[in-house]
Amino acid sequence: MQRLIAAILAIPTLFNGLTMLVAGPFWYASVPGVSETGPFNPHFVQDIGVAFLVAGLALAARAWRPRYWPAAVAGAGFLAAHALIHLVAIIGGHDHQAGFDLVAIVLPSALALYSAFPTQGESHA
């Protein structure tokens, strides 16, 4: 089940990263709340796009080969840290898209963490 979750989560994570890399202005204008954070910075969006791309590849690797779970933990760690930033903003009342952020950022990052770690039956590297 964890590998299936990793595979499912890898798809939108890869798509998000690729979109940030090749169509940053479109991504910036399309994602709720992003344009409220300040002016578009193409280099910054591409940097973060690379992080999402690597996280998506790490989750895909976990889905493909269970022994690659350490890579998935690193990728899920990025997603969880990103979600933590959003949770702090929600708790502080500074997030105007709390529902979207909970569904699109926080929940997937929790699932990514769950899917990344090996089960008892899997090799621990």
N, C-alpha and C positions, 0 to 999 in steps of 0.2 A: 504494500500500500504506500509506503514512504517513497519508493521509487516512482510510482505513478504520480504522486503529488509533486515530486521534484520535476518530472517531465512536464506536467501541466503548467507549473509555475515558470519553468524555463521559457516557455513560448512568449508570454507577454513581457517578461523581463528582457529577453533578447530583442523583441520588437521595440520596446521602449528605448533601449540603448541604441539600437540602429537608427531609430527615428531621430533621437537627439544628435547623433553624429552626422546624418546626411540631410536632415530637414529640420534643423534647430529652430528657425523662425516659426515653422508650422507647429512644431511641438510646443514651443513657448506660448503661442496664441491659443492652442487647443486644450491644454491641460488646465482644469479649473484651479484658479488661485495663483498660478505661476506668475502671470503678468502683474499681479499685485505685489510681488516681492522686489520689484525694481526694474530698471531697464534691461533689455535683452543683452546678454554678454555671450557672444558665440563661443569664445574659448572656454568659458566656465561651463556652458551647457555641453560642449563636446567632452570636457574632462569628466563630467558626471556621467555622460553617455557611455564612456569607456568603462566606468565602474559598473554600470548596469549591464553592459555587454559581458564583462568578465563574470559577474554574478550569475547571469543567465547561462553562460557556458559551464560554469561550475555546477549548477543544478542539473544541466543536461548531462554532464559527465556522471553525476551521481545516479541519474536514471539509467544511463547506459551501462556503467560498471560500478557495482556497489562498493568496490574497494577504493573508489575515488571520493569517499565521503569526506576526507579532510578538506578537499577543495570546496565541496559544497558547504561545509561549515564556514569557511572563509567568506564565500559568496553570500550565504545567509546572514553572516555577521554584518556585512555591509548593509543588507536590506533591513536588519533589525536596528542598527544604529540610525539609519535614515528614519525608520518608523518611530524611534524614540524621540527624535527631534520633533516630529509631528505630534506625538502624544504630549510632550511638554507644552507645545503651542496650544493644543486643545485644552489641556488642564488650566493653562494660564489665560484662557479666553481670547487668545490671539489668532484663532483659526476660524475662518468664516465658511469653510467647507468641511466641517468636522465629520459629517456623515460620509462624504466621499473619501476623506482621508482614512477613516476607520476601515471602510470596505476595500479601498484600492491600495492602501499602503500598509496599515497595521496588521490586518488579518492575513494578507499574503506573506508578510514577513514572519509572522508566528508560524504559519504553515511551512515556510521555507526552513525555519530552524528545526521544526519537528521532522521534516523529511530528510534533513542533512545528516543527522547523527545515526550511527549504525544500530541495528537491533542486536539482540543477544546472539542470534544465529549467524550474523555477518562477521566477517573478519574485521578486527580492529587495527588494521594496517600492519 
